[in-house]
Structures are given as C-alpha cells and as structure tokens.
Amino acid sequence: MATVHKPKTRLTSPGLLFPFIAITTLFFLFGFITNLNQGMVPELKQIFEVHKLETWQAMLANFAFFFAYFVFATPMAWLIEKIGYKGTMIVALFLQVVGALMFLPAAQIISFPLFLAAIFVVGAGVTGLQTAANPYAAALGPEESSPARLTLAQAFNSLGATIAPWVVGTFILTSKFMDPAVVAKESPAVQHAYQVTIASTVRLPYIVVAIALVVLAIALLFTHLPHIEAERKPEMQGETTRSIWTFPHTVMGAVGIFLYVGTEVGLATIMVFYFSDTTHGGLHTLTLQTAQKLVAFYWGGALVGRLLAPWMFSLVKPGKLLTAFGVIAAGLVVLSMFTPGEAAIAALLLAGFFNSVMFPTIFALGLTGLGPLSSRGSGIITSAVVGGALIPVAIGWVKDHSNYQTALVIPVFCYLFITWYGSFGSAPKHVEP
C-alpha cells in the first residue's frame, strides 16, 4: 500500500516572509523595552529606599507598565479596525517615545509618581504593538502553523528581553549605594542629591531608546506591509454580531495569559532580590548588580526554547507541549523553594526555558476558530497581560510580610492553571448565551 505523505505546513503564506521579518523586529523591541522597565524595580527601590520604600511598592513599576495593557488593549483593538495594523503600530511607537522622554524630568526632580507615569505611557505604546503585532503575525500564514509562527516571533521578543537585564545591570544599576539608614539622617538637600546621583543613570538609556523608536517608526512608515484580514469561514458568517465572551477557550486563554505574564514578570523581578537579599529567607549569594545581570539567563532560556519551538511543535501538539512545560516549570519553582544557594538559583533561571512557548501558545489557542472576531479576541487576551501588574505586587507583598519561599507559592499555582488549560481548557468552543 502506498504511503501518503502529509504536505509540510508552511511557516508563512507565499510572499509574506518579508512582512513577517519586519514584524519580528517589533517583537524584539517590546521585549527589550518591557524588561528595561522591569529593571526599574530595583532602581526605584534604591532611589526611594531612603524613604523606606518596600519591595511591593517598588513593584508598582510593574503595575504601572502592565496596567496600561488593561486600559489600552481594547481601545487599541478598536484602533486597528479604524486605521489598520500598520497605522496602529506607528501610533504605538510614537507613544513610547513620549513615555521614554518622560524619564528625563522624573530623574531630575526625583518624583516617584512621575516615574510611574512614564512607565505607564511606555506600557500603553507596547500594548498597541502587542495588540497589533500578535494577530498580524498569526494571520501571515496557515492557521495550523500560527503557534509555531508566533513562537518564532516571540523568540525575538526573548532576544530583546535577554539583552535588557544586561543593559540595566551595566548602565543603570551602577551607582554606589549607601546604607539608607545613614542617608536618612542627612539633610533633605543631601538626600535629594544622593537620589539624583542614582536616578541620573536612567537618562542615557531612555534617550537612546527614544531615538531608536523614532527611527523605527519612520522606517515602518515607508515599509510595505500587506493589508491582512481574518479569513471569514462559512461557519463563521454573521459571527461578528456575537459576543467574544461566549467562547470559553478564549476567555480561559485570557486567564492563562493573566497568570502566565504575572508569573513570568514576577519571577524575573523577585529573583533579583531573592538571590541577593540577606532577609526574608533570601539566598544572599550574589550582589544586586550581578543578580540583575544573571536574569539574562532566565530570558535567554526563553529565547532558546522559542528558537526550538518549530521543531518541538513538529513533534508534539501545542496543547500537550503547554501541559508538559507547565508541570516542569511548577516543579522547578518548588525545587528553588526547598534548596539552598546555587541550586535554587539554577532552578529559577531554568524556568525561563519552560516559559518559552507559553505566551504564544496560549495566545494562538485562544484565537483558534474566531475568524472575523480575531481582533476582538486579541484585545481581550492582550488586556489580560494586566496580570503582570497585579501578580508581581502580590508576590512582593507576601515576601515583605512573610518570606521568599511563601511568595513563590503564587507562581506554582499559576503554572498549574496553565497546565490545565493546555490539557482541557483550550478546546475551541462556542456557548450560546
């Protein structure tokens, strides 16, 4: 009997490889900027520690950035319908320029609210890029290859995310930090001068970022990106009048993104303190600067995983791979909770590899079968990135009032939900209201 060979699924549709490459550049950008802003957490802790700023308060930097997703994801989805994917991306880039330049006065007058406002505006711009770039990349080829395509694009997100902690550790966390109790005894003028010295290190990186964003926005303006519309399948005719909330796999996908992003960001942020802290069960193994640079390996693991993703998806279905990676990631966090020193550090850093396929896989599974409702589904799922605002603050609060080991229970439960979604919650459904 003749063997029937299944045709190989193309990564992109014919003629759409260059637009896909252009979009991956944007993925690199918002990966870099997202982690550059996460690096502001230890920086703000050092700037305002003289005023007894706690860890959970410093993590409000994460809150400000990811709360922008909750506020702007749906409006950005509406903007896509009005001016298209390309126009939305350009608007988002210029919005980030405004946010980046706001860091300059914030560093001069030492205003915690202004730092948070700058981070919020940058987050609004990144929200626009995420809302537009993810469904656009998903639509650049066959639906069955969208998880592999999104994961490959997310690899460039991880590349930017991997570089950012090194930039923070090398160019931002460079001041000689003094004992905050000693500084608190000085006059207000001396305290302000000390804070300005620390904060001044953020200026050059954000000036460079602002210039790069302007250049990229202008380049994108003159780049030809084909107009993409979701394919309207026969069974989806008239579907645009239905509520996106009647698709449980999309709603649960949004929950999965909420928990995943919160965990990914929370671990990347708390591990800097966990590796260097002398209190609350901290490992006290590394300096703050070294710990920050070491986070690059956490994001580097995600980069490696995303580069390997097309090969992994050729062997294992996306839902099953998501399930397996969720179980392993949860196990690594538990291992870090109960082991000392270098073993605990290695376990948390290795979790980055198993994070690799989670965001793009959950995102792609949540959009499966939506057809013309894809932009709305993208808006709902992208808004769930607000998990990056809430879960890190919760982790920081538990740590401040207990210890690191107890705080790490939160990521464990998040990974277990993701495991469930990969196995059961991602099956496409439509429930009549």
N, C-alpha and C positions, 0 to 999 in steps of 0.2 A: 504494500500500500504506500502510495506517495506521501511524503512528509509535507505538510502545509506550513510554510514559514510565515509567521506574522510580520507584516511590514513594520519597519522600525519607525517609531514616533519621532517626528522632527521636533527639535527644540523650539524653533520659531517657524512661522509661515514664510513661504518664499518672498524674498525681497525685504523682509523686516529685520534682518540681522543687525544692520547699522542702527536703526532706531532703538533696538534692544541694548546695544552697546552704549548709546547715548544715555539711556535711562539708568544703566548701571553706574554711570558717573554720579548721578544724583543720589543713588543708594550709598555710594562711598561718602558723599558729602554729609548726608544726615546721620550716618553712622559716626562720623568724626565729630560733628557738632554736638550730637547727643551726649557722647562721652566726655567731650570738653566741658560741657555744662555739669555733668556728674562730678567732674574733678573739682568743681567749685564747692562741693560739700566740705571736704577737709580744709580748703582755703578759707571759706567763711567761718568755719569752726575756729581757725587760728586767728582770723581778724577780730572776731567778736567774742572770743573766749574770755577776754579781759572783763567783759560784761556778763560772764557766766552763761554763755550760750551753750545749751545742751545738745547732744548728738541729734535727737529727734528734731530739734529746731533747725539745726544746720541742714537736715534732710528736707526742710521746706524748699530748698533749691530744687530738689527732685519734684516736689509737689507743684511748684510754680511751672516747671517745664512741662510736666505731663498733664497738669490740669488744663493746659492750653488745648490738648487733644480733645478733652471732654467738651470744651467751649466751642472749638472751631471745626471739629471733624464734620458735623452735619452741614454747617454753612459752606465749608469747602466742597462738599459733595454737590451742594446746590450751585456753587460757582462753576464746577466742572460742567454741569448741564447748560450753563449760560455762555461761558467763554471757552469751553473745551479743556482737555487735559494740558495742552501746551501752555495756554494762557494762564491757567491756574498755577502751573509750576513757576512761571516767570514772576507772577504776583508774590508767590511764596518766597522766592529767593530775595526779592527786594524787601519783604517784610523782615527777613532775617538780618538784612543789612542794618535796618533801623535798630533792631534789638542788640546787635553786636556793638554799635556805636554808643548805645546807652550805658555800656560798661565803663566808658571813659569818665563821665561825671560821677557815676556811682563809686568808682575807685578814688576819686578826688575828694568828695565830701563825706565818704565813709557812711553811706546810707544803706542799711540792710533792706528796707522796703524797695529802694531803687534797684539794688542788685536783683531782688526777686522779680521786679517789673521787667528788667532787661531780659532775664531768663524766660519769663512768660512770653514776651514778644518773639524771642527766638523760637520758642516752642510752638507758637502759632504758625510761624513760617514753616517749620519742619512738619507740622500737621498737614499743611497744604501739600507739601511734597509727598508725604506718605499716602494721603488720600488719593492723589492723582497717580503717583508712580506705581503703586501696587496693582490696581486693576488694569492700568495701561500695560504693564509688563505681562500680566496674566492673559491679556487679550491679544498678545503678539504671536500667538501660535495655537495649536490644538489644546482643547480643554484638558485632555488627559495628561499633557505634559506640563500643565501650569504649575503643579507643586515643584517639579524639577527646575522650571524656568525661574520661579520666584525665589527658590532656594539659591540658585546660582547668582541671581541679582543680589540677594541678601549676603552672599559671600563678600561682595564689595562693600556692603554695609559693615560687615565684620572687619574688613581691612581698615576702614576708617576708624572703627571703634577700637581696633588694636593699637593704632598709632597714637590716638588721643591720650591715653594714660601716660605714655612716654613723654608726650609734649607737656602735659600737666606737671609730671614729676621733674622734668628738665628745665622748664621755663617759668612755671607758676609757683610751685612749692619750693622756692629757692631761698626764701628769707631765713635769717637766723631767728628762730622762735625763742622767746623768753618765757620764763615762768609767769603765767597770767596773774598769779597771786602777787608777784613782785611788781608787775606793771600796774596792777590795780591800786597800788599805794602811791603811784606818781600823780602829778597834777594832770588835769584834763588835757592841757596842751601837749604834754609829753605822751599821754596815752594816744591822742589823735595822731601825733607824728609817727608813733610806732605802728599804728594801724595803716596809715598811708604808705609806710615803707613796705608792708606786706602786700597791700592791695595794688600797689603800683605794678606788680609783676603781671597783672592780668591785661594791662593795656595793650602791649605789643601783640600778643597772640590774637586779640579780638580785632585790632586794626588790620592785621594780615587777613583774618577771616572775612572781614567786611569787604576788603579789596577783591579777594578771591570770589566772593559771592557776586559782586558786580560784574566781574569778568565773565563768570559762568552764565549769569542771566543774559548778558549781551550775546554770548556765543549761542545760547539756546534760542534766542530770538531769531537768529539767522540760520538755525538748523532746521531742515525739513523733517518734520515728524508727521507721518500719515494720520489722517483722521480715523479714529478707531471707534466703532460702536459694537456693543454686545450683540451677538447673533440672536435673533428672535426665533426661537424654535417653535414649531407648530403648537406644541402642548403649552407654550408659554404665552400664546396670543391672549391679550386682554389682562395679562398678569400684572401690568403696571398699575392697575387700579387697586390691587390688593396690598395689604399691609405687610411690611417686611417682618413684623413681629409674629406672623403666622408660620414662619419657617423655623422650627425648633433647632435644627442643626446650625442655623445662622446665629440665633440668639445664644445658644450654648458655645458657639465659636467665639462670640464676643466675650463671654465669661472666661473662656480659656485664654484669650488674649489678655484680658484684665489680670488674671492670675500669673500668666507667664511673664508679661512685661514687668509687673511688680516684683516678681521673684528675681528675674534677671538683673534688674536695676538694683534691687535691694541687696542682693549678694555682692554685686560689684562694688557697691558703696560701703557696706558694713565690713567687708573683708579688709579694707584699708585700715580701719580701726581695730578689728579683731586681731590682725597679725601683729600690730604694734602696741596695743594698749596694755597697761600694767594693772588695770582694774576690771571689775565685772567679768572675770574669767577670761580676759584677753590673753593671747598667747605670748605677747611680749618677746617676739622672736626677731622682728625687723624694725627699722626706723620707719617713720611715716612716709618719707620720700621713697624709700626702697619698696615699701608695701604698695604705694601708688603705682610705681613702675611695674611691679610684678603683676598687677591686674591686667597688663597687656597680654599675659599668657592665658588668662581666662577668656579674653576676647579672641586671642589667637586660636584657641581651641575651637571656638565657634566658626572661625574662618576656615580652618582645616575641614571641619565637619560639613560646611556648606560647599566647599570645593569637591568633596567626595559624594555629596548628596545625589547628583545624577546617577552615579554608579550604584549607590545604595538603593535608590528608588527603582533601578532596573532589576533588583533582586527581591525587594520587599515592598509591599503595598504601603502607601503613605500612612494610613491609619495604624497599621501594625508596627511600623517603624516608630511612630509617635508614642505608641504604648510602651515599647521596649525602652526608648530613651527616657520616658517619664519615670519608669521604675528605677532605672540605673541612676538618674540624677538625684532622685529622692534618697537612694541608698548612699550616695556619696556625701550628701549633706549630713545624714545621720552619722556616717563614719567620722566626719570632721567634728561633730559634736562630742564624740567619745574618745578621740585620740589626741595626743599632745603634739606640739611643735610642728616639725616639717611634714609629718604625715597628715595633720589636719589642714595645713596649707595646701598640700598637693591635692587633697580630695576636693576642696572647694574650687581650685583652679581647673581641675579636670572636668568639673561640672559644666564648664563652658562648652566643651566639645559636644555634650549631650543636649545643650540648649540649641545647638546649631539649626536643626530642622524644625523646631517647634513653632516659631512665629510664622514662617512662610507656609508650613503645612496646615496649621490651624486656619490661617487666613484663606488658603486655597480651598480647603474642605468646607469652610463656612460659606464660600461663594458658589459652591457647586450647584448647578441647576437653577440659578437665579435668573439667567438670561438678561432681559432688559432691566431687571431690578438690581443688577450688579453694583451700580454706583451707589444705590441706597444701602445695599448690604455692606459695601466698603465703608460707607460713612458710619454705620452702626458699629462695625468691628473696629474701625480705627478709633472711634471715640472711646472704646474700651481700653485703649492704651493709658487711660487715666489711672489704671492700676499702678503705673509707675509713679503716680503722685501719692497714692494712699498707702500702699503696702510697705515701701521703704520707711515712711514715717512711723508706721505701726511697728516695724522691726526695730527702729531706733528707740521708740518709746519703751518697748518691752525690755530692750537692753539696758536703758537708763534706770529702769525700775526693778530689774532682775539681773540677768547676765546674758552673755552672748549665746550660750548653749540653749537657753529657753527661747530666745528670739529666733533661733534657726528652725524651731518647730514650724513657724509660719511657712517658710519655703517648702518644707516637706509636704505639708497638706496641699499646697498649690500644685506641686508636681503630681500628687496622687489624683487630683481632679483632671489634670491633663492626660494622665494615663487612662482614666475612664472615658474621656472624650475620644481618644484615639480608638478605643475598643468599641464603644457603643453610641456616644453622643453625636458623632459626626455623620451618621447615616442620613442622607438627604430626605427631608420630609416636608410636607405642606399640610398644615392643620387648619381646617375651615373654622373661622371664628363663630 
